[in-house]
Amino acid sequence: MKYVALLSGGKDSCFNLLHCARNGHELVAAASLGPEQGKEELDSYLYQTVGQDAIEFVGRALDVPLYRRVISGAAVEQGGEYGGRDPAHSGGVRGDETEDLYELLLTVKNHHPDVLGVSVGAILSNYQRVRVEHVCRRLGLTPLCYLWQRDQEELLTEMIEAGMEAILIKVAGIGLTVRDLGKTLTQMQRSLIKLNRLYGLHVCGEGGEYESLTLDCPLFKYRINLEEVETVVHSDNDFATVAYLRIKSATLQPKPEAQHNEVVIPPLLTEPFSLIKESMPSWTPSARSSDPLSSTTRSGSPTIRHRRIGRWVAVANVEHEPQDQTEELSLEDELRECFEKLRTALAHYSLTLADCTNINVILSSMDLFARVNVVYASYFGTSPPARACVAADLPPPIRVRLDCIAFAESTPSARQALHVQGLSYWAPANIGPYSQAIVADERVFISGQIGLIPSSLSLPSPQSLAMETALSFQHVHRVVKALKNNSGGGWAGHYQGIVYWLVNQDDVPLVRNASAQYEGDSEAPALFVVVPELPKGALVEKQVIVHTGQCDVEEDDGTVVRQAVVPIHETGKYQTLNGEVHWEVSSFRENPSKVALVCVRGGEPELLDQLRNVSALQSFRTEALSIRLFYNVARPQAASSALAFFSKPEPAPVTPIPCRHITSRNGDDWDYAILAICTKDSI
């Protein structure tokens, strides 16, 4: 695609251009924001402003039009989100410096209407990424962020090896002094790595420790020569000197025919995920399951139910209820009806759609996905909930079924979103209306991950179960890691519940074996279910619930201390003359977060009644907040006993999900499986 380079003049914004070129994108313009004339630096949260007196030379060196705008706004909105979650209030924030970027890129689009992308050099700054992506979304532009979440030491090495010549133009970090100004990346590499080891300094300056100016880059048509500079010292002390170079005079030097060093593209898979791929046997596509004959029945399907436990609210089995078999309702109106029902249920607890943390969308066919997505997007603004979307054998005429979990926040910061919308090498961008993950009350809801190649958002070709499986594992891992980085780290992250959605029954043993080898899956209840279709024709989708492992624990003297805790994984089984039950539970002694998986063969009601004899599940009915009932569509009558079990003492939120095959770690071909997210009312 044609794109505009968002330039600071620093190494990151210029190095990202090499990756844009490597991925086949065409640079047509550059854009930069800076302080008004006479001001050399602003205390901006969002932009690098030092070195702006040389930005004209960078634009000319690239030999593309450079569009500039003065920063007139301030950091009005300084939180982790930008814009409202309500779509009616999801636009820009008046007076914020982010809106200067909007106006700048709008000018570029007016002059270059064929521009579709924006190159962004962000590596670690979630603050910057959120705001740039917000602007891009409003303008219909795709962020190109190939440095996002890359290892900084590796990046610095790659920049040097690619022929980047950049100098330090500002220092403001421990161990850096005035003497380092003007030194190249090559000259500073060893010192930066040493300071990282000693003090945790960011090797690429992501903590503001230094800023840089690019003098040469393989894409430059000219090299920038600094003829006269002046050192300006803001403060000089033993801890950290703050100083920068004022560029007083510079020239452009024509370069000979460019001899580009090949820019390094990081491997698609890293360990242990490459090992997972290698461990899976060769795979040939198998015929997908034929349409089940019994998929036409709606018998036993419960109505919409909702429940509140503590600050958590679940709404289950949201679907259209046909009043007349001859009525014709458009797909769009069917989904709108579902969302109005969801809104009404949430309003019962004084909540709105903006409080949703996770929504599962079950469609009758993936052919409906694009139309559903358009309507779905209209209900969410900034930081939409996490989501999984699959096709299942819904009973006609139902085409859409939803379930939702929401959280009543005490403060806006009680809910954290990760909604990365830029193309990168990290993990798939969620350009659609859902976040990669939502964190609330130390629980992490991760959107279903399919094996997309992040830089292109395409599936591997030729199709490969091993590659798709390994990528889905890696995507989940990287999402969790990015969340840790955003919050400053300090928590481990424990998987508490996993659903693997697959489209081929023959693939189940292969994915189950891969899961058994992966340490991250080992202590979590895991379910493997076969459905007709997944998004984009994927073979496997991994959906995970994680707990941070952080917990406030009251000491003997009454003080509350935040501690790292580890969940307990319990398993068991029992049999009767009429059937068999296997169960898994992930829970904590120190907090009420629990995920339970119960797999059943047989349809007798007393099978589930015996759960009261299992200590980990004695309060199953009252603690179950959200319940997904996966049932074999060829044997739907067996699941009716589960619906009856959860109808007392009061009806619980149950969402039936028809499946073509159901497998757990320790059993196969279950009649039905119950996956419940549980909690307790701590008030």
Secondary structure as the mmCIF struct_conf table of DSSP 4:
data_model
#
loop_
_struct_conf.conf_type_id
_struct_conf.id
_struct_conf.beg_label_comp_id
_struct_conf.beg_label_asym_id
_struct_conf.beg_label_seq_id
_struct_conf.end_label_comp_id
_struct_conf.end_label_asym_id
_struct_conf.end_label_seq_id
STRN STRN1 LYS A 2 LEU A 6
BEND BEND1 GLY A 9 GLY A 10
HELX_RH_AL_P HELX_RH_AL_P1 LYS A 11 ARG A 22
TURN_TY1_P TURN_TY1_P1 ASN A 23 GLY A 24
STRN STRN2 GLU A 26 GLY A 34
HELX_LH_PP_P HELX_LH_PP_P1 PRO A 35 GLU A 36
TURN_TY1_P TURN_TY1_P2 GLN A 37 GLY A 38
BEND BEND2 TYR A 45 LEU A 46
TURN_TY1_P TURN_TY1_P3 VAL A 50 GLY A 51
HELX_RH_3T_P HELX_RH_3T_P1 GLN A 52 ALA A 54
HELX_RH_AL_P HELX_RH_AL_P2 ILE A 55 LEU A 62
TURN_TY1_P TURN_TY1_P4 ASP A 63 ASP A 63
BEND BEND3 VAL A 64 VAL A 64
STRN STRN3 LEU A 66 VAL A 70
STRN STRN4 ALA A 74 ALA A 74
BEND BEND4 GLY A 79 GLY A 80
BEND BEND5 GLY A 83 GLY A 83
BEND BEND6 ARG A 85 ASP A 86
HELX_RH_3T_P HELX_RH_3T_P2 PRO A 87 HIS A 89
BEND BEND7 GLY A 91 GLY A 91
TURN_TY1_P TURN_TY1_P5 ARG A 94 GLY A 95
STRN STRN5 ASP A 96 ASP A 96
TURN_TY1_P TURN_TY1_P6 GLU A 97 GLU A 97
HELX_RH_AL_P HELX_RH_AL_P3 THR A 98 HIS A 111
TURN_TY1_P TURN_TY1_P7 PRO A 113 ASP A 114
STRN STRN6 GLY A 117 SER A 119
BEND BEND8 ILE A 123 LEU A 124
HELX_RH_AL_P HELX_RH_AL_P4 ASN A 126 LEU A 139
TURN_TY1_P TURN_TY1_P8 GLY A 140 GLY A 140
STRN STRN7 THR A 142 LEU A 144
TURN_TY1_P TURN_TY1_P9 TYR A 146 GLN A 149
HELX_RH_AL_P HELX_RH_AL_P5 GLN A 152 GLU A 161
TURN_TY1_P TURN_TY1_P10 ALA A 162 GLY A 163
STRN STRN8 GLU A 165 VAL A 171
BEND BEND9 GLY A 173 GLY A 173
TURN_TY1_P TURN_TY1_P11 ILE A 174 GLY A 175
HELX_RH_3T_P HELX_RH_3T_P3 VAL A 178 ASP A 180
TURN_TY1_P TURN_TY1_P12 LEU A 181 GLY A 182
STRN STRN9 THR A 184 THR A 184
HELX_RH_AL_P HELX_RH_AL_P6 LEU A 185 TYR A 199
TURN_TY1_P TURN_TY1_P13 VAL A 203 CYS A 204
TURN_TY1_P TURN_TY1_P14 GLU A 206 GLY A 207
BEND BEND10 GLY A 208 GLU A 209
STRN STRN10 TYR A 210 ASP A 216
TURN_TY1_P TURN_TY1_P15 PRO A 218 LEU A 219
BEND BEND11 LYS A 221 LYS A 221
STRN STRN11 TYR A 222 SER A 235
BEND BEND12 ASP A 238 PHE A 239
STRN STRN12 VAL A 242 PRO A 254
HELX_LH_PP_P HELX_LH_PP_P2 PRO A 256 PRO A 256
BEND BEND13 GLU A 257 GLU A 257
HELX_LH_PP_P HELX_LH_PP_P3 ALA A 258 ALA A 258
HELX_LH_PP_P HELX_LH_PP_P4 HIS A 260 PRO A 267
BEND BEND14 LEU A 268 LEU A 268
TURN_TY1_P TURN_TY1_P16 GLU A 271 PRO A 272
HELX_RH_AL_P HELX_RH_AL_P7 PHE A 273 SER A 279
BEND BEND15 MET A 280 MET A 280
HELX_LH_PP_P HELX_LH_PP_P5 PRO A 281 SER A 282
HELX_LH_PP_P HELX_LH_PP_P6 ALA A 287 PRO A 292
TURN_TY1_P TURN_TY1_P17 LEU A 293 THR A 296
TURN_TY1_P TURN_TY1_P18 SER A 299 GLY A 300
STRN STRN13 ARG A 305 ILE A 309
TURN_TY1_P TURN_TY1_P19 GLY A 310 ARG A 311
STRN STRN14 TRP A 312 GLU A 319
BEND BEND16 GLN A 323 GLN A 323
TURN_TY1_P TURN_TY1_P20 GLN A 325 THR A 326
HELX_RH_AL_P HELX_RH_AL_P8 LEU A 331 ALA A 347
TURN_TY1_P TURN_TY1_P21 HIS A 348 SER A 350
HELX_RH_3T_P HELX_RH_3T_P4 LEU A 353 ASP A 355
STRN STRN15 CYS A 356 LEU A 363
BEND BEND17 SER A 364 SER A 364
HELX_RH_3T_P HELX_RH_3T_P5 MET A 366 LEU A 368
HELX_RH_AL_P HELX_RH_AL_P9 PHE A 369 ALA A 377
TURN_TY1_P TURN_TY1_P22 SER A 378 TYR A 379
BEND BEND18 THR A 382 SER A 383
HELX_LH_PP_P HELX_LH_PP_P7 PRO A 384 PRO A 385
STRN STRN16 ALA A 386 ALA A 391
HELX_LH_PP_P HELX_LH_PP_P8 LEU A 394 PRO A 395
TURN_TY1_P TURN_TY1_P23 PRO A 396 PRO A 397
STRN STRN17 VAL A 400 PHE A 407
BEND BEND19 SER A 410 THR A 411
HELX_RH_3T_P HELX_RH_3T_P6 PRO A 412 ALA A 414
STRN STRN18 ARG A 415 LEU A 418
BEND BEND20 GLY A 422 GLY A 422
STRN STRN19 LEU A 423 LEU A 423
BEND BEND21 TYR A 425 ALA A 427
BEND BEND22 GLY A 432 PRO A 433
STRN STRN20 SER A 435 SER A 435
BEND BEND23 GLN A 436 GLN A 436
STRN STRN21 ALA A 437 ALA A 440
TURN_TY1_P TURN_TY1_P24 ASP A 441 GLU A 442
STRN STRN22 ARG A 443 ILE A 450
STRN STRN23 ILE A 453 ILE A 453
TURN_TY1_P TURN_TY1_P25 PRO A 454 LEU A 457
STRN STRN24 SER A 458 SER A 458
BEND BEND24 SER A 461 PRO A 462
HELX_RH_AL_P HELX_RH_AL_P10 LEU A 465 ASN A 486
TURN_TY1_P TURN_TY1_P26 SER A 487 GLY A 488
BEND BEND25 GLY A 489 GLY A 489
STRN STRN25 HIS A 494 LEU A 502
BEND BEND26 VAL A 503 VAL A 503
HELX_RH_3T_P HELX_RH_3T_P7 GLN A 505 ASP A 507
HELX_RH_AL_P HELX_RH_AL_P11 VAL A 508 GLN A 517
HELX_RH_3T_P HELX_RH_3T_P8 GLU A 519 ASP A 521
TURN_TY1_P TURN_TY1_P27 SER A 522 GLU A 523
BEND BEND27 ALA A 524 ALA A 524
STRN STRN26 ALA A 526 VAL A 530
BEND BEND28 PRO A 532 PRO A 532
STRN STRN27 GLU A 533 GLU A 533
HELX_RH_3T_P HELX_RH_3T_P9 PRO A 535 GLY A 537
BEND BEND29 LEU A 539 LEU A 539
STRN STRN28 VAL A 540 HIS A 547
STRN STRN29 GLN A 550 GLU A 554
TURN_TY1_P TURN_TY1_P28 ASP A 556 ASP A 557
BEND BEND30 GLY A 558 GLY A 558
STRN STRN30 VAL A 560 ALA A 564
STRN STRN31 ILE A 568 THR A 576
TURN_TY1_P TURN_TY1_P29 LEU A 577 ASN A 578
STRN STRN32 GLY A 579 SER A 587
BEND BEND31 ARG A 589 ASN A 591
STRN STRN33 LYS A 594 ARG A 601
BEND BEND32 GLY A 602 GLY A 602
TURN_TY1_P TURN_TY1_P30 PRO A 605 PRO A 605
HELX_RH_AL_P HELX_RH_AL_P12 GLU A 606 ASP A 609
HELX_RH_3T_P HELX_RH_3T_P10 GLN A 610 ASN A 613
BEND BEND33 VAL A 614 VAL A 614
HELX_RH_3T_P HELX_RH_3T_P11 SER A 615 LEU A 617
TURN_TY1_P TURN_TY1_P31 GLN A 618 SER A 619
HELX_RH_AL_P HELX_RH_AL_P13 PHE A 620 GLU A 623
STRN STRN34 ALA A 624 ASN A 632
TURN_TY1_P TURN_TY1_P32 VAL A 633 ALA A 634
HELX_RH_3T_P HELX_RH_3T_P12 PRO A 636 ALA A 639
HELX_RH_AL_P HELX_RH_AL_P14 SER A 640 PHE A 645
TURN_TY1_P TURN_TY1_P33 PHE A 646 SER A 647
BEND BEND34 LYS A 648 GLU A 650
STRN STRN35 VAL A 654 CYS A 659
BEND BEND35 ARG A 660 ARG A 660
STRN STRN36 HIS A 661 SER A 664
TURN_TY1_P TURN_TY1_P34 ARG A 665 ASN A 666
STRN STRN37 GLY A 667 ASP A 668
BEND BEND36 ASP A 669 ASP A 669
BEND BEND37 ASP A 671 ASP A 671
STRN STRN38 TYR A 672 CYS A 678
#
